[in-house]
Amino acid sequence: MANSEHLNMFVLPVKSREAERHGRVDLFLPDGAGPRPAVVFVHGGPVPEAARPTPRDWPVFQAYGSLAASRGLVGVTLDHRLHTPVAYAQAADDVTAAVELARADPRVDRDRVALWFFSGGGLLAADWLRRPAPWLRCLAATYPLLSMFPGWPPDPRFAPVDAVASAGTLPVVLTRAGLERPEVAAGVSAFVDAARAASVRLEVIDVPNGRHGFDYLDDTDESREAIEAAFTAVSRTLTSP
């Protein structure tokens, strides 16, 4: 990757936990007996195949996994293979495999899972919005890409703006950056409009002075408050009856 800003430290202080590695998937386990609800964190991209460290070893995703475990949840991170704009189908398969691995683990409550998408991984949310599984308690997205960039090959499968109308009662937690890139902000705006038109259970958390990647770029109280608010919203869906 051209720069190393993605290797900045997470702006919210979190005590790092050792992950349990299973192939492409890492599990961050809470203290105490299970089974516990799980949050699957889906990184963005495309990320070049040769890039090292891989996303699950970036400080931001190790922190998200550790934060989930510190809150009594199983944090799940993965390296999906979104290496080019034409690899979304491969990445979608990797996400599905990670979810299946987590739900099969006896330490995970298989009926209480949240999916949390970031940046270019946001397009992968479409499958889960279009056909929400009964065990999917929440879908979260932070500074997500929700429509294809100009010049990328169009694929109607990966179109969250169109898919969100089918979300039904699935809670959706969207964190949007006020200083978002215009081409990303346009898709986020269209998604919000589509979700509200369909009366989706959408909660929007705004970071007015936040950039794309505010959780590792903008070391501010505003960033930390947004992360906490998103975690609170997601946790609420996983622990409610």
C-alpha positions in Angstrom: 0.0 0.0 0.0 1.2 3.5 -0.8 1.3 4.9 2.7 1.3 3.4 6.2 -1.5 5.5 7.8 -3.5 2.3 8.2 -0.9 1.1 10.7 -1.6 4.0 13.1 -2.7 3.1 16.5 -6.4 2.9 17.4 -7.5 6.3 18.9 -9.4 4.6 21.8 -7.1 3.1 24.4 -7.7 -0.7 24.4 -5.7 -3.4 26.3 -4.5 -5.7 23.5 -5.5 -9.4 23.7 -3.9 -12.4 22.1 -6.1 -13.8 19.3 -6.7 -17.4 18.6 -5.9 -18.0 15.0 -7.9 -20.4 12.7 -6.6 -20.1 9.1 -7.9 -16.7 7.8 -9.9 -16.0 10.9 -8.9 -14.8 14.4 -11.0 -15.1 17.5 -10.7 -12.7 20.4 -12.2 -14.4 23.4 -13.7 -12.7 26.5 -13.0 -13.8 30.0 -15.4 -16.2 31.7 -17.6 -19.0 30.4 -19.5 -18.9 27.1 -21.2 -19.1 24.9 -21.1 -15.4 24.1 -22.4 -13.2 21.3 -19.9 -12.5 18.5 -19.0 -9.5 16.3 -17.4 -10.2 13.0 -15.3 -7.2 11.8 -15.0 -7.0 8.0 -12.1 -4.9 6.8 -12.0 -2.8 3.7 -10.1 -2.9 0.4 -9.0 -3.6 -2.1 -5.8 -4.5 -0.3 -2.9 -5.8 -2.5 -2.3 -9.5 -2.0 1.4 -8.8 -1.1 0.6 -6.2 1.5 2.1 -7.0 4.9 0.9 -7.0 7.6 -2.4 -8.2 6.5 -5.6 -6.4 7.7 -6.3 -8.6 10.7 -2.8 -7.6 12.0 -3.4 -3.9 11.6 -3.6 -2.1 15.0 -7.1 -0.9 14.3 -8.6 -4.4 13.8 -6.6 -6.0 16.6 -8.1 -3.2 18.8 -11.6 -3.8 17.6 -11.3 -7.5 18.3 -9.7 -6.8 21.8 -12.4 -4.2 22.6 -15.2 -6.7 21.8 -13.6 -9.3 24.1 -13.2 -6.7 26.8 -17.0 -6.1 26.6 -17.9 -9.7 27.0 -18.2 -10.5 23.3 -16.3 -12.7 20.9 -14.4 -10.5 18.5 -13.9 -12.1 15.1 -11.4 -10.6 12.5 -10.4 -12.1 9.2 -8.3 -11.6 6.1 -10.7 -11.8 3.1 -9.3 -11.8 -0.4 -10.6 -8.5 -1.7 -7.3 -7.8 -3.6 -8.8 -6.1 -6.7 -12.2 -4.5 -7.5 -13.3 -7.7 -9.3 -12.7 -9.9 -6.2 -15.9 -9.0 -4.3 -17.4 -12.5 -4.8 -14.3 -14.2 -3.4 -14.2 -11.8 -0.5 -17.9 -12.5 0.2 -17.2 -16.2 0.3 -14.4 -15.6 2.8 -16.7 -13.5 5.0 -19.4 -16.3 4.9 -16.7 -18.9 5.8 -15.6 -16.7 8.8 -19.2 -16.4 10.0 -19.7 -20.1 9.7 -16.5 -20.9 11.6 -17.4 -18.5 14.4 -21.0 -19.8 14.7 -19.7 -23.4 14.9 -17.4 -22.6 17.8 -19.0 -23.7 21.1 -17.8 -20.6 22.8 -20.0 -18.5 20.5 -23.7 -18.0 20.9 -24.6 -19.0 17.3 -27.9 -17.1 17.5 -26.4 -13.8 18.5 -24.0 -12.5 15.8 -23.3 -9.0 14.4 -21.5 -8.1 11.2 -19.5 -4.9 11.2 -18.2 -3.6 7.8 -15.5 -0.9 7.2 -14.5 1.2 4.1 -14.4 -0.8 0.9 -15.8 -3.8 2.7 -19.1 -2.0 3.0 -20.2 -3.4 -0.4 -20.1 -6.9 1.1 -23.0 -5.9 3.4 -25.4 -6.2 0.5 -25.9 -10.0 0.7 -26.7 -9.8 4.4 -29.1 -6.9 4.0 -30.9 -8.6 1.2 -31.6 -11.8 3.1 -31.0 -11.2 6.8 -30.5 -14.4 8.7 -32.5 -14.9 12.0 -29.2 -15.1 14.0 -28.0 -11.8 12.6 -28.8 -9.4 15.3 -27.2 -6.3 13.8 -25.4 -5.0 10.8 -22.9 -2.1 11.4 -20.9 -0.1 9.0 -18.2 2.5 9.7 -17.1 5.0 7.0 -18.4 2.4 4.5 -18.3 2.3 0.7 -21.9 1.7 -0.2 -21.8 2.2 -4.0 -19.1 1.2 -6.5 -16.5 3.7 -7.4 -16.7 5.1 -11.0 -14.8 2.9 -13.3 -15.2 -0.2 -11.2 -17.1 -3.1 -12.9 -20.7 -2.9 -11.9 -22.1 -5.8 -10.0 -25.8 -5.7 -8.9 -25.0 -8.2 -6.2 -22.9 -5.8 -4.2 -25.3 -2.8 -4.1 -26.2 -2.1 -0.5 -28.3 1.0 -1.5 -30.6 -1.4 -3.4 -30.4 -4.2 -0.9 -31.3 -2.2 2.2 -35.0 -2.1 1.4 -35.1 -5.8 2.2 -33.5 -5.5 5.6 -36.8 -5.8 7.4 -36.4 -5.5 11.2 -32.6 -5.9 11.1 -31.0 -3.1 13.1 -28.4 -1.2 11.1 -25.8 1.1 12.8 -24.1 3.5 10.4 -21.1 5.6 11.5 -20.4 8.3 8.9 -17.5 10.7 8.7 -18.3 14.4 8.2 -15.1 14.8 6.1 -15.7 11.8 4.0 -14.4 11.5 0.5 -17.1 12.9 -1.9 -17.4 9.7 -3.9 -17.9 7.7 -0.7 -20.3 10.2 0.9 -22.6 10.1 -2.1 -23.2 6.4 -1.6 -23.7 6.8 2.1 -26.3 9.6 1.5 -28.1 7.4 -1.0 -28.1 4.5 1.5 -29.5 6.6 4.3 -32.3 7.8 2.0 -33.1 4.3 0.8 -33.1 2.9 4.4 -35.4 5.7 5.7 -37.8 5.3 2.7 -38.1 1.6 3.7 -38.5 2.3 7.4 -35.4 0.3 8.2 -34.2 0.4 11.9 -31.3 2.7 11.0 -29.2 4.4 13.7 -26.8 7.0 12.4 -23.7 8.1 14.4 -22.1 11.2 12.9 -18.5 12.2 13.3 -18.7 15.8 11.9 -14.9 16.5 11.9 -13.9 12.9 11.2 -12.1 11.7 8.1 -12.4 8.3 6.4 -10.5 6.2 8.9 -11.1 8.6 11.8 -10.7 5.7 14.2 -6.9 5.6 13.5 -6.4 9.0 11.8 -8.2 11.5 14.1 -7.1 11.2 17.8 -10.0 13.3 19.2 -12.7 13.0 21.8 -15.2 13.1 18.9 -13.7 10.0 17.4 -13.6 8.1 20.7 -17.2 9.0 21.5 -18.3 7.8 18.1 -16.5 4.4 18.5 -18.1 4.1 22.0 -21.5 5.0 20.6 -21.3 2.4 17.9 -20.1 -0.3 20.2 -22.9 0.5 22.6 -25.5 0.3 19.8 -24.2 -3.0 18.5 -23.8 -4.5 22.0 -27.4 -3.5 22.8 -28.7 -5.6 19.9 -26.7 -8.6 20.9 -27.7 -8.6 24.6 -31.4 -7.7 24.2 -34.0 -10.6 24.5 
